[in-house]
Amino acid sequence: MAEDLVQETCLRAWKSLDSLQDEKAAKSWLITILRRENARRFERKQFDLVDIDDYGNDAKVSDDPHHQQEWLQAQIMKLDVEYREPLFLQVVGGFSGEEIGNILDLNKNTVMTRLFRARNQLKEMLESEDAHRGQQNG
């Protein structure tokens, strides 16, 4: 998923390279394209609908790493954008707190607080899922 996103970002950047007016702003310009492409990707995502009667009460959450990754990505997309963007930039982009602050025009301390809160929210979602899994298994 991340590789596809980077590839789409590079393609869009290449196609609109003429619109880059200041070479010094290339980094923030590219990040803006990345953020917009990520938003587009999420809007296009079609979620599988499941008939509740077909699903059953004894369904088990998969331990398959692929399904776990999909679940985690879905949880990240549930985060408010103010938490999701800094987390995305740090995890996928590899940016530091200071760099994220520059990209999003935020104070570094604000970025660090948002990253902390994003991780806490994900942790709570995971704990909730584990508790739900425990109830299903008896």
N, C-alpha and C positions, 0 to 999 in steps of 0.2 A: 504494500500500500504506500509506504513512504517513498519507495523508489519510483513508483508510478507518479506520485505527486510531484516529485522533483523533476521527473522527465517532462511532465505536462507544463510545469513552471518554466523550464528551460525553453521549451518549444514556444510558449507564449511570449517569453522575453525576446527570443530571437526574432519572432515575427513583428514585434513592436519596438525593436531596437531604435528605430528612427525617432520614437517619441521620447527617448532619454535625452534630456537637454543638458544635464550637468553630469559629467563623468564622476564627480565626487559623490553624487547622490545615488550611484549605481547600486550600492548595497541596500539601502532603504527602498529603492525602486523595485529591486528583485524580491525583497521580503513582502512588499505590498502585493506583488503578483502572486507570490506563494500563498499569502493569506486569502486572497480572493479565490484562487484556484481551490484551496481547501474548502472554502465555503460553498463553492459551486459543486464540488464533489459530494459534499454532505447533502446538498439540496437534491441532487440527482439520485442519491442512494434510495433504493426501494427496499423497504423492510418486508420480510416474509411474514405473511399473515397466516395464523394457525387457527383452525377451528378448535375451540375449547373442548368440544366433545371428543374430537380425535386425539387430543393431546394426552388426556388421562392424568390421573393423580399420581401414578407411579413413575412418572418421567424422571430421568436422572440427568444431572448436569454432567456433561462430558469432561473427562480429564485430558482429552486430546489437546495438545498445545495450540493447534490451529483454532479450535473453538474457544479456547481460553483467550487467545489474542483477539478474536472477533468480539468476544464479550467485553474485554478491556477497552477496545476502540469504541464500542457502543457506549460504555460508561463515560469515557472521556468526552464524547460528543454531547452527553447530557449535562456536562458542566456549563455554567454560565460562561459566556464568551470572555468576560474579564479574567476568568481563571483558566479557561481552555487555551487562549492564545499564548500567554507566557509559558505554560507547560509545553505546548506544542513546539514553540521556538527553542526551548531548552532541550527537550528530549530528541526531537527530530532535527532541528537546526544546529544543535550543539552550542548555542549562544550562552554567554555568561549573563548573570543578572544585570550587570551594567550595560551590556550590549542590548539586552531585551528592553531595558529602560530607554535607551536611545531610539530603538526601533519603534516602540509604542508610545514614545514621548511621556514616559513615567519616571518617577524617582526610583532609584535602585531599591530603597527600602520597601516601597509599594510593590515592586515586582517580587521581592523576596517574600513578602507577606502573602501575595496572591499565589505564589508557587506553594507555599506552606499550606494554605487553605485548600488548594486544588488537590494536593496529595492527601490531606486529611479527609476530604470528601470521597476520594477514590478508596481510601482505606475503609471508611464507613460503608461504602457500597459493597466492598469485598466481604467485610464482616457480615453484612446483612445477607449476602448471597450464601456465605458459609453456614449461617444459622438456618437459612431456608433449606439448604441441602441437607443439613442435619435432621431437620424435621421430616423430610421426605424419606430419609433412610431409616427412620425409626428411632 
